Amino acid sequence: MASQGSGLPPKVLDRVREMMRDRRIPAAGIAVVHNGVTMMAAGLGTASLPFEVSANEKTLFHLGSVGKQITAALVFELAEAGTIDLNGLVGRYARGLPDAFAAIPISALLSHTGGVPDYEGLPGFDADRPITREAFLTGVSAVPLDFQPGHAWAYSNTGYVLLGYLLADVTGKSYRDLVTERLLRRAGLSDARVDDASAVIAGRAEPYVLEDNLTRHAVGMSSDYSQSADGGVLMSARDAARWEHALQAGPVPSPATVARLVRPALMSSGRSAAYGAGWFTDEINGRAVQYHSGSVTGFLTFAWRAPSTRTAVTVMVNIESGPAGRFIEEACLMLAEFVAPGSTPLGLVPTQDDAPKVTAQALALLTRGDRPLDPGLFTSEISALMKGPAAGVVVPFKLGADTTGIDFRLVGHHAEPGGHVRRYRITRNGRARHVSFAYAPDGRIYRFRNI
């Protein structure tokens, strides 16, 4: 059993509660682990507004895509047992896949380098309506691959749904049973479970959305979506801490599986995708870090890990809104930086800019307004996707053309396979955020990340 710390100072918790009030967060589940000790595992706020039920350390929140690591861990377990080959084609193990999908390597689906289009946003995929496996495959295969496997990176929930089909077909068991029997219970997680939106589940927070400045009940999800392998797990704050202890010390998941979860995949160019399997990967002050966000109807989650100091923070909330999205990331990084100074972008200090022209170009991209992007500034990993549906997840976002009040500073840079990364802090109206650009040796950009 992992040790329990004495908790965080009251001033830190007071700040979190203040942020929750400002962002109109009904409830939050928060887990903080540092140096092998659980510093915090608590529920704050109200899990059910009409019944005035307070959240606690056992309140269940939907992880959304933060749960992709669960699916990936199960796939790696099968590989360790020799049941599947990670470099093998998914169609060898999952039945009835369209030819284009069947020819994608399992490893590429895990790292989002498979090119399979994301079902979110496609016609016929509504989270509040049931969908069968056959209908899912028919609908998503009507769209061509975004790129050939290995040639680029683009986030795709579809890939993890396909991995869920693989798990079920290879083992003959449901995703729910696999997650419960092979991971959650063996790792000592007593609250966590695969969701079932239509079921009455004790302790599950009620989901909300902020619309027209009013907090409303979120539209209920179909169970087909809420329990899907692309992120269908419910987790409590205390189990989020227990899961991190399992990642740090095992034996479930195994050390080999954890290493694979956080190992950055390489694209066919040899450049890093900065994504392992269920975790985005990065570097802060020369040390590896991982992070991931999750979003389903009425729930948002953000998780951050800094393995060198055995630090991890997970923040889960039961509301969907822009302010809530900012809260989960800001609170998560604030807490991680408090227990492990220098482990997040918040602790970085501006550094001497060795390439001011590159910095000026980066700011110009972010403040381009309605000006079209120049494909010549990007490698094929991005330029080939700029006119397709995946463009929104790979090109730099837009701050707007007005640069008034923007302070844009280089706060870090590091080398990686196939290129180097420059991280910037954008400060405006007292709010800071971070972005990073990855550059090939010829100066073209092959990756952009918003953290």
C-alpha positions in Angstrom: 0.0 0.0 0.0 1.4 3.4 -1.0 2.1 5.8 1.9 -0.3 8.7 2.5 1.2 12.2 3.1 0.1 14.8 5.5 -1.5 16.8 2.7 -0.9 20.1 1.0 -0.8 23.4 2.9 -4.2 25.1 3.4 -3.2 28.0 1.2 -2.7 25.7 -1.8 -6.1 24.1 -1.3 -7.7 27.6 -0.8 -6.2 28.6 -4.1 -7.7 25.6 -5.8 -11.1 26.3 -4.3 -10.9 29.9 -5.4 -10.1 28.8 -9.0 -13.1 26.5 -8.9 -15.4 29.3 -7.8 -14.0 31.6 -10.5 -14.5 29.0 -13.2 -17.8 27.7 -11.9 -16.6 24.2 -11.3 -19.2 22.1 -9.4 -16.8 19.3 -8.3 -13.2 18.3 -8.8 -11.4 15.1 -8.0 -7.7 15.7 -7.4 -4.8 13.3 -6.9 -1.3 14.5 -6.1 1.6 12.0 -5.8 5.2 13.0 -5.1 8.2 10.9 -4.2 6.1 7.9 -3.8 3.8 9.6 -1.3 0.1 10.5 -1.9 0.1 14.2 -1.0 -3.6 14.6 -1.8 -6.5 12.4 -2.9 -9.7 14.3 -2.4 -13.0 15.4 -3.9 -13.9 19.1 -3.7 -17.1 20.8 -4.3 -20.5 19.3 -5.2 -20.9 16.1 -7.1 -24.7 16.5 -7.5 -26.0 20.0 -7.5 -29.8 19.3 -7.2 -29.2 16.9 -4.3 -26.4 18.9 -2.8 -24.1 15.8 -2.5 -20.5 16.7 -1.8 -17.7 15.1 -3.7 -15.1 13.0 -1.8 -12.1 10.9 -2.5 -14.3 8.1 -3.8 -16.4 10.2 -6.2 -16.1 8.8 -9.7 -15.3 11.1 -12.7 -15.0 10.1 -16.3 -11.4 10.1 -17.5 -12.2 10.6 -21.1 -9.0 10.1 -23.2 -6.8 10.0 -20.2 -8.1 6.4 -20.1 -6.3 5.6 -23.4 -3.3 4.5 -21.3 -5.6 1.7 -19.9 -6.3 0.3 -23.3 -2.7 0.6 -24.3 -1.5 -1.2 -21.2 -3.9 -4.1 -22.1 -2.5 -4.3 -25.6 1.1 -4.3 -24.3 0.2 -7.1 -21.8 -0.9 -9.2 -24.8 2.3 -8.5 -26.6 4.4 -9.4 -23.5 2.6 -12.7 -23.4 3.4 -13.3 -27.0 -0.3 -13.3 -28.0 0.1 -10.4 -30.5 2.9 -8.8 -32.4 2.9 -5.0 -32.0 4.4 -4.6 -35.4 1.8 -6.8 -36.9 -1.2 -5.5 -38.8 -4.3 -5.0 -36.7 -6.4 -6.8 -39.3 -4.6 -10.0 -38.4 -6.2 -9.9 -34.9 -9.4 -7.9 -35.2 -12.2 -9.3 -37.4 -14.2 -7.5 -40.1 -12.1 -4.4 -40.4 -12.1 -2.4 -43.7 -9.1 -3.2 -45.8 -7.5 0.2 -45.3 -7.7 -0.1 -41.5 -6.7 -3.8 -41.4 -3.4 -2.9 -43.0 -2.3 -0.5 -40.2 0.3 -1.8 -37.7 -0.9 -2.0 -34.1 2.0 0.2 -33.0 0.8 2.9 -35.3 -2.7 2.9 -33.8 -1.2 3.2 -30.3 0.9 6.3 -31.2 -1.7 8.0 -33.5 0.6 7.5 -36.5 -1.7 5.2 -38.3 -3.6 7.8 -40.3 -7.0 6.4 -39.4 -9.5 9.3 -39.4 -11.0 10.5 -36.1 -14.7 9.6 -35.8 -15.4 12.7 -33.7 -17.1 15.3 -35.9 -18.0 12.9 -38.7 -21.6 12.6 -39.7 -23.6 9.8 -37.9 -21.4 9.8 -34.8 -23.5 11.4 -32.0 -22.4 10.5 -28.4 -26.0 10.4 -27.2 -27.1 7.7 -29.7 -26.3 4.0 -29.7 -23.9 2.7 -32.4 -23.0 -0.9 -33.3 -19.5 -2.1 -34.2 -20.6 -2.6 -37.8 -22.2 0.8 -38.1 -19.1 2.4 -36.5 -16.8 0.7 -39.0 -19.0 1.5 -42.0 -19.3 5.2 -41.0 -15.6 5.9 -40.3 -14.3 3.9 -43.3 -16.3 6.1 -45.6 -13.6 8.7 -45.1 -10.1 8.1 -46.6 -7.0 7.7 -44.4 -5.5 11.0 -43.4 -2.1 9.8 -44.4 -0.2 6.5 -44.9 0.7 4.8 -41.7 3.9 6.1 -40.1 4.2 9.2 -42.4 2.7 11.7 -39.9 0.9 12.1 -36.6 -2.7 13.1 -36.0 -4.7 12.4 -32.9 -7.4 9.7 -33.6 -9.9 8.3 -31.2 -10.9 5.8 -33.9 -7.5 4.1 -33.5 -8.2 3.2 -29.9 -11.7 2.0 -30.7 -10.0 -0.4 -33.2 -7.6 -1.5 -30.4 -10.6 -2.3 -28.2 -12.0 -4.5 -31.0 -8.6 -6.3 -31.1 -8.6 -6.9 -27.4 -12.1 -8.4 -27.5 -11.5 -10.6 -30.5 -8.1 -11.9 -29.3 -9.3 -12.7 -25.7 -13.0 -13.4 -26.2 -13.8 -11.1 -23.3 -15.5 -7.7 -23.2 -13.4 -4.5 -22.7 -15.1 -4.1 -19.3 -14.0 -7.5 -18.1 -10.5 -7.1 -19.4 -10.0 -3.7 -17.7 -11.5 -4.9 -14.5 -9.8 -8.3 -14.2 -6.4 -7.6 -15.7 -5.7 -4.1 -14.6 -7.9 -2.3 -12.1 -8.3 -5.1 -9.5 -4.8 -6.4 -9.8 -3.4 -2.9 -9.3 -5.5 -2.4 -6.2 -8.1 0.1 -7.6 -11.3 -0.5 -5.7 -13.5 2.3 -7.1 -12.5 2.6 -10.7 -14.5 0.8 -13.4 -15.5 1.0 -17.0 -18.4 3.4 -17.4 -22.0 2.5 -18.5 -23.8 5.8 -19.1 -27.3 4.2 -18.8 -26.5 2.3 -15.6 -27.1 3.6 -12.0 -23.6 3.8 -10.7 -23.0 4.6 -7.0 -20.7 7.6 -6.4 -20.6 8.8 -10.0 -20.6 12.6 -10.2 -23.4 14.1 -12.3 -22.2 15.7 -15.6 -22.8 19.3 -16.4 -22.2 21.9 -19.1 -22.0 25.7 -19.0 -24.4 27.1 -21.6 -25.5 30.7 -21.9 -23.8 31.4 -18.6 -26.0 28.8 -16.9 -24.9 25.4 -15.5 -27.1 22.7 -17.0 -27.3 19.0 -17.0 -25.2 17.5 -19.8 -27.0 15.5 -22.5 -26.6 11.9 -21.5 -24.2 9.7 -23.5 -25.0 6.4 -25.0 -23.3 3.5 -23.2 -21.7 2.5 -26.5 -19.7 5.7 -26.3 -19.2 6.1 -22.6 -17.6 2.7 -22.2 -15.5 2.7 -25.4 -11.8 1.8 -25.5 -10.8 5.3 -26.6 -11.5 6.4 -23.1 -14.3 4.8 -21.2 -13.0 4.5 -17.6 -14.4 6.1 -14.4 -11.8 7.0 -11.7 -11.9 8.4 -8.2 -9.2 10.7 -6.8 -7.9 8.0 -4.5 -7.7 5.5 -7.3 -6.0 8.0 -9.6 -3.3 8.1 -6.9 -3.2 4.4 -6.6 -2.9 4.1 -10.4 0.1 6.4 -10.4 1.7 4.3 -7.6 1.1 1.2 -9.8 2.8 3.0 -12.8 5.8 3.8 -10.6 6.2 0.5 -8.7 4.2 -2.2 -10.4 3.9 -5.1 -10.6 0.7 -4.3 -12.6 1.2 -2.8 -15.1 4.7 -4.2 -15.6 7.8 -2.0 -15.9 8.1 -3.0 -19.5 4.5 -1.9 -20.2 5.1 1.5 -18.5 8.3 2.0 -20.5 6.3 1.5 -23.7 3.5 3.8 -22.6 5.9 6.7 -22.3 8.4 6.0 -25.1 8.0 8.5 -27.9 7.1 7.0 -31.3 9.2 7.9 -34.4 7.6 8.7 -37.7 9.0 7.3 -40.9 11.1 10.4 -41.3 12.9 9.5 -38.1 11.4 12.5 -36.3 9.7 12.2 -33.0 5.9 12.2 -32.7 6.2 13.2 -29.0 3.5 10.6 -28.2 3.9 7.2 -26.7 0.8 5.2 -26.1 -1.9 7.0 -24.1 0.6 9.8 -23.1 2.0 12.8 -24.8 5.7 13.1 -24.2 7.9 16.1 -23.6 11.0 17.4 -21.8 11.3 20.0 -19.1 14.6 21.1 -17.7 16.2 18.1 -19.4 13.9 15.6 -17.7 11.1 13.6 -19.4 7.5 14.4 -18.6 4.1 13.1 -19.8 0.6 14.5 -20.0 -2.8 13.9 -21.4 -6.2 15.5 -21.4 -9.6 13.9 -21.6 -13.1 15.1 -22.5 -16.5 13.5 -22.7 -19.9 14.9 -22.3 -20.0 16.7 -18.9 -16.5 15.7 -17.8 -12.9 17.0 -18.3 -9.6 15.6 -17.0 -6.0 16.6 -17.2 -3.0 14.5 -16.0 0.7 15.4 -15.7 3.6 13.1 -14.8 7.3 13.9 -14.0 8.8 10.5 -13.4 12.3 11.8 -12.3 10.7 13.2 -9.1 8.0 10.5 -9.0 5.5 13.3 -9.3 2.0 13.0 -10.8 -1.2 15.1 -10.6 -4.6 14.3 -12.0 -7.4 16.9 -12.0 -11.0 15.7 -12.9 -14.1 17.9 -13.1 -17.8 17.2 -13.8 -18.5 20.1 -16.2 -17.6 21.0 -19.8 -16.8 24.6 -20.5 -14.0 26.8 -21.7 -13.2 28.0 -18.2 -13.3 24.4 -16.9 -10.8 23.4 -19.6 -8.4 26.1 -18.5 -8.9 25.1 -14.8 -7.9 21.5 -15.2 -4.6 22.3 -16.8 -3.8 25.4 -14.7 -4.6 23.6 -11.4 -2.8 20.5 -12.4 0.4 22.3 -13.4 0.2 24.6 -10.3 0.0 21.6 -8.0 2.8 19.7 -9.8 5.0 22.8 -9.7 4.3 23.3 -6.0 5.4 19.8 -4.9 8.2 19.5 -7.5 9.6 22.9 -8.5 10.9 23.0 -12.0 8.9 20.0 -13.2 6.4 21.9 -15.3 6.6 24.8 -17.8 5.5 27.1 -15.0 8.9 26.9 -13.5 10.8 27.8 -16.6 12.5 31.1 -16.8 13.1 33.1 -20.0 16.5 32.3 -21.6 18.8 34.0 -24.0 17.2 33.7 -27.5 19.7 32.3 -29.9 17.4 32.6 -32.9 15.3 35.8 -32.6 14.2 35.5 -36.3 12.8 32.0 -35.6 11.0 33.4 -32.5 9.5 36.2 -34.6 8.3 33.7 -37.2 6.6 31.6 -34.4 4.8 34.6 -33.1 3.7 35.6 -36.6 2.2 32.2 -37.1 0.2 32.5 -33.9 -1.0 36.0 -34.7 -1.7 35.4 -38.4 -5.4 36.2 -38.1 -7.1 35.2 -41.4 -3.9 34.9 -43.4 -3.4 31.4 -44.8 -0.5 29.3 -43.6 2.5 28.9 -45.9 2.9 25.1 -46.5 6.6 25.8 -47.2 7.2 26.5 -43.5 6.3 23.0 -42.6 7.6 19.5 -43.2 5.4 16.9 -44.9 4.2 15.7 -41.5 2.1 18.9 -41.3 1.9 20.3 -44.8 0.3 17.1 -46.2 -2.5 17.5 -43.6 -3.2 21.2 -43.9 -6.2 20.9 -46.2 -7.7 17.8 -44.6 -9.8 17.2 -41.5 -6.7 16.5 -39.3 -5.4 20.1 -39.9 -7.0 21.3 -36.7 -4.9 19.1 -34.5 -1.5 19.7 -36.1 -1.3 23.3 -37.2 -0.6 26.3 -34.8 -3.7 27.8 -33.3 -4.6 31.5 -33.9 -4.3 34.1 -31.2 -5.7 36.8 -33.5 -4.0 39.4 -35.5 -3.8 42.0 -32.7 -0.4 41.6 -30.8 -1.1 44.4 -28.3 -0.1 43.4 -24.8 1.5 40.1 -25.9 4.8 39.1 -24.2 6.4 36.2 -26.1 9.5 34.7 -24.6 11.7 31.7 -25.2 11.8 29.6 -22.0 13.4 26.4 -23.1 14.8 24.3 -25.9 16.0 20.8 -26.3 17.1 18.3 -29.0 15.2 15.2 -29.9 15.4 12.5 -32.7 15.2 14.3 -36.0 15.1 17.9 -34.8 15.0 20.3 -31.9 12.2 21.9 -29.8 11.7 25.5 -28.8 9.2 26.3 -26.0 7.7 29.8 -25.6 5.7 31.5 -22.9 2.8 33.7 -24.1 1.7 36.3 -21.5 -1.3 38.5 -22.1 -3.6 40.3 -19.6 -1.9 38.5 -16.7 -2.5 35.0 -18.1 0.4 32.8 -19.2 0.3 29.8 -21.5 3.0 27.8 -23.2 3.5 26.5 -26.7 6.3 24.5 -28.4 7.5 24.2 -32.0 9.6 21.3 -33.2 12.0 22.2 -36.1 13.8 19.9 -38.6 17.5 20.7 -39.4 16.4 22.7 -42.4 14.3 25.0 -40.2 10.8 23.7 -41.2 8.3 22.9 -38.5 7.2 19.3 -38.0 5.2 19.6 -34.8 3.3 22.1 -32.7 2.0 21.6 -29.2 -0.1 23.8 -27.0 1.6 23.3 -23.6 
